[in-house]
């Protein structure tokens, strides 16, 4: 089973001569598919504090919010209710604008 993720990003300023972004990644699927998911594990780069983050909040679409200066590919592991898992890479894209209704 394949899952679709999406992300938003917005420039928040500059830190140490690098543009700094706030970002949010989430499972972009309908409710029936969200109900199959127990948790989502995001494996960020080694430079992040706590680089392995597990989200269990279905209401948020298993969203992770963080910030940083660069785009990167993370590993996402979707843990399903039946005990199986799906692994996939995801490229965080800072060109995807934050929706106005979530500002």
N, C-alpha and C positions, 0 to 999 in steps of 0.2 A: 504494500500500500504506500503510495506516495503522498506527501503532505506539502502544502504550499505555505511558505513563510513570506513575510513582507517586512519592510522597515520604514521608519521616518527618521529624518535628521534635521537639525537646525544649528546654525552657527551661533555660538554663545559668546565668543570673544577670542582673545589670543593669550596663550600661555607659553612662556619660554620661546617666543618667536614662531610659534606654530598656531594655526587656526584650530580652535577647540570647538567640538560639536557635542551636543546632547543628542542621543539617539534612543530609539525604541524599536525592538524587533518583536514580532508576534506571529502566531499561527493564523493564517488568513484562510480559514475554512468555515463552512456552514456548521450550525449547531450540532447536527447529527454526527458529523465527523469529529467535532470537538469532544463529544461524549464518549468516544472510543479511547481518549487519551487520559492517562493517569498523571503524567508529568512530562515536562520538557527540560532536557539538560543542555545548557549552552556551554561549550568549551571555548573560552576566549583565549587571546594570546597570553603568553607567559608574563608579560609586563603588567597585566591587570592584577589588582589585589583580588584574591579569591577567584581565580580564573575559571573554576568550574561552578556554574550556578544552576540550581535546579528550581524550576517554577512549577507550582502545583495549582495555581489559581486559574481555573477554567473560565471564570467570569471575565478575566482580563485577556482572554485568548492566549494564556500562558506567556504574557508579555514580559520582556526584560527591558528595563531602562538603565542606561549607563551613559558615559561620556568618554571622549578621547579625541585624539588628533588625526588618526589615520584610518582609512578603510582597510579591511582585512577579511580573510575568509575564516570563518569559525566552523567547528564541527557541531552539529545539532543532533541529539539523540532523543527521539520521541519514544517514551515509555508508554506502552498501551495497557489497557485494562486487562487484557488476556495474558499479560506477562511477556509478550514479545516486544521487540523494539525495532525502530527504523532509524538508520543513520544517514545523514546527508550533510554535504558542505553548504554553506551559505555565505555569499559575498555581501558584506555590509556596504551599502551604497549611500553616500552622503548627498547625492543629488535628488533623493526622494523627499519632497518637502513635507513638513509637519502639517496635517490638516487644520484648517481654521477652527473647527469645532472642538479640537483637543488642546488649543492654546491656553 
